[in-house]
Every structure is written in structure tokens, then in C-alpha cells.
Amino acid sequence: MIEEKDITPADKDGKYEFALYYSGREVPCRVEKVQDKLIVHIEDNIEAELTIQHDGNVIQTGGNDLAESAIDYIKKRILG
């Protein structure tokens, strides 16, 4: 359902861009990691905030609802 092809996972804060297979099509995804927050922009109309918990899990804490598979994929891309 989700296609990998762009950057390798990153360990530090910063901005990341990659393609994400979402709602049946490939769309651009931009993520800004700031400490324990991931600010997600999918295309130009979907925004969400994810929080990295102390145990390494990532949960959604704001914005448009994302599918669990999309959250897992973003976590793998950013955190490895």
C-alpha cells in the first residue's frame, strides 16, 4: 500500500520530503521533526501533528486524521 523510494531514515531534527502512497495514489509528503514532534504536510491540504513517545511509539496529537499505516510509514522514514 505504501511505496518506499526516496531518502534514508534520519536521526535528527530537520525537514524531510518523500513520496507517500495515500488514498490510492502517490502524493508528496513533507515532515518537519522538532524534538518529539513531527509536523506532517501531505499534498497541500492535509496537515497533522504526531508525537514521539518515550517508548518510541508515535501517536497522532492533532490535525487531519491519518491512517495508521501512514503514521507507521512516516515513523519508519524519519526514525528508522
Secondary structure per residue as TSV (DSSP state, phi and psi in degrees):
chain	resnum	aa	ss	phi	psi
A	1	M	-	360.0	-34.1
A	2	I	-	-115.7	137.7
A	3	E	-	-108.5	131.6
A	4	E	-	-98.2	139.8
A	5	K	-	-169.4	-5.4
A	6	D	S	-104.5	-98.3
A	7	I	-	-96.5	163.4
A	8	T	-	-83.5	157.6
A	9	P	-	-59.7	149.3
A	10	A	-	-116.5	151.8
A	11	D	-	-100.9	-13.2
A	12	K	S	-123.4	172.0
A	13	D	S	-61.9	152.2
A	14	G	E	153.5	-171.0
A	15	K	E	-111.9	139.5
A	16	Y	E	-133.7	144.6
A	17	E	E	-132.9	137.1
A	18	F	E	-160.7	167.3
A	19	A	E	-87.7	140.5
A	20	L	E	-129.7	130.5
A	21	Y	E	-85.4	109.1
A	22	Y	E	-137.7	132.3
A	23	S	T	54.6	41.0
A	24	G	T	83.0	7.2
A	25	R	E	-150.8	161.5
A	26	E	E	-84.1	127.5
A	27	V	E	-132.0	155.2
A	28	P	E	-74.5	140.3
A	29	C	E	-129.1	127.5
A	30	R	E	-116.4	133.3
A	31	V	E	-129.8	132.3
A	32	E	E	-112.1	121.8
A	33	K	E	-100.3	122.9
A	34	V	E	-130.6	104.4
A	35	Q	T	54.2	-110.7
A	36	D	T	-101.9	15.1
A	37	K	E	-114.1	141.1
A	38	L	E	-119.5	117.5
A	39	I	E	-98.6	116.7
A	40	V	E	-109.3	132.9
A	41	H	E	-126.6	115.1
A	42	I	E	-109.4	123.6
A	43	E	T	54.8	-141.2
A	44	D	T	-115.0	8.6
A	45	N	T	-128.8	-2.0
A	46	I	E	-120.1	123.8
A	47	E	E	-130.3	143.2
A	48	A	E	-151.1	156.7
A	49	E	E	-118.6	129.7
A	50	L	E	-115.6	147.6
A	51	T	E	-120.2	132.6
A	52	I	E	-88.6	119.1
A	53	Q	-	-83.7	166.0
A	54	H	T	-60.3	-29.4
A	55	D	T	-84.9	2.8
A	56	G	S	95.0	-10.2
A	57	N	-	-71.3	152.9
A	58	V	E	-118.1	126.8
A	59	I	E	-123.3	152.8
A	60	Q	E	-84.2	131.2
A	61	T	E	-120.7	2.7
A	62	G	E	-178.1	169.4
A	63	G	E	83.8	-164.4
A	64	N	S	-65.0	143.4
A	65	D	-	-66.2	129.9
A	66	L	-	-107.9	148.7
A	67	A	-	-65.7	146.6
A	68	E	H	-57.7	-35.9
A	69	S	H	-65.4	-36.0
A	70	A	H	-67.8	-41.0
A	71	I	H	-63.1	-44.3
A	72	D	H	-61.6	-42.0
A	73	Y	H	-64.8	-44.6
A	74	I	H	-61.1	-44.0
A	75	K	H	-57.4	-46.4
A	76	K	H	-63.8	-39.6
A	77	R	H	-67.2	-39.2
A	78	I	H	-89.1	-42.5
A	79	L	H	-101.0	-15.9
A	80	G	-	93.0	360.0
